[in-house]
Amino acid sequence: MTDAILMIEDGQDGYRPGGCNIGPDEIRKRNAAGVAAAVATVALAAGLIAIGAPAPARLLVALPAAGSAVGFLQARSRFCLAFAVAGVRNFGPVGSVVRIEDRAAHRADLVAATKIGMESVAIGAVVGIVFALLPV
């Protein structure tokens, strides 16, 4: 058995309000999403360069870049933004969630989710602006 499974069986799933709401399977899923969105960012950037898109259109790379950032930030922090909003956590297989019953814990999760969301938007915006300003 893995440590995560043992922890769940012992009733200690690793949940920390505002600090950790996902386990290894969900973390891998967030990393994979980050990679996929990073690939989409590079592909979009290459396509925009290939068609000679003007600077304002090149800002579009901010969208997949923000998606990539949210995936990687969630994986790194072991915290899922959407789970926080939904009031759930998951330390088992993907798709099995446990409801957060404590209101203070849910509020802490929402604060952490807001931080991850704002950081992701900021990263996406910086990538988009830098790409738009590059001479191509």
PyMOL commands that set and color helices and strands:
alter all, ss='L'
color gray80, all
select helices_A, chain A and resi 3-9+24-50+55-77+81-86+103-133
alter helices_A, ss='H'
color red, helices_A
select strands_A, chain A and resi 88-89+98-99
alter strands_A, ss='S'
color yellow, strands_A
deselect
rebuild
show_as cartoon
